[in-house]
Amino acid sequence: MNKKKIAIFTTIIYVIVLGSGLYLYSWFAGNKVDELEKLLVSLISQIMAVICIVYIVNKYYGWKNIGFRKIKLKNTIWFFPYIVILVPMVWEFLINTFKNAASFSASTWAGLFITFLGALSVGFSEEVIFRGIYLESFKSDKTVIKAMIISYLGFSVFHIVNLFLGNSFAQVFITIIVSSLLGFSFIALSIKLESIWLNIIFHTTWNFILISSQTLNFSVSKTSGLISEVNILVGSILWLMIIKKEKTKTKNKKTTV
């Protein structure tokens, strides 16, 4: 099967499976179902999505081809701004957790664990699809820019799935804008790092802390507010570097012909 068609098919499957879970979560929320039950329903759909993605990668791509490679260490400097954002967030979350741990019930701890598994599932799935499968499917021997643009647009539009949560169009629009900036930067990062490992770690940790902090009424480090600016800055620089490299490569090929 054509890899471009596989990439689109994978996205459709992911949207259907994840969207179904989000819709059920929203429905349960409206019917005052226990929070743990809502989280479990959502987690089951996320795990089902992961299973589908793992099958597709094993059958059509191979893990190294979609970014599960050794990180190009000399280029990790480009990931440093994200570490600056994430470390204070993790630290503040841990402090708040330790302060309130004595008051946590067993269901609270279970909820945190399920939330982490959900964040890991989503982080893994979205990075594999949009920074792994899309890049591998749409790139060519001549250029990678087309694949980057498709990945960026696909990741942005995908977040319409939040409508299944019952969010308003305005809320979903804001989510799409914020997500598009992350997608803009992360596709370029995955190319410079030659790996999606750090993308998955950041994506998972970011989602887990934001969701858990909202659930537990914890404050979130102010560094989280810098994410859009960092995405624009890092993304713009890396895109320009990649475009320049592509132009130089094309020019050299024409010279040698």
Secondary structure, 3 states (H helix, E strand, C coil): CCHHHHHHHHHHHHHHHHHHHHHHHHHHHHCCCCHHHHHHHHHHHHHHHHHHHHHHHHHHHCCHHHCCCCCCHHHHHHHHHHHHHHHHHHHHHHHHHHHHHHHCCHHHHHHHHHHHHHHHHHHHHHHHHHHHHHHHHHCCCCCCHHHHHHHHHHHHHHHHHHHHHCCCHHHHHHHHHHHHHHHHHHHHHHHHHCCCHHHHHHHHHHHHHHHHHHHHCCCCCHHHHHHHHHHHHHHHHHHHHHHHHHHHHHHHHHHHC
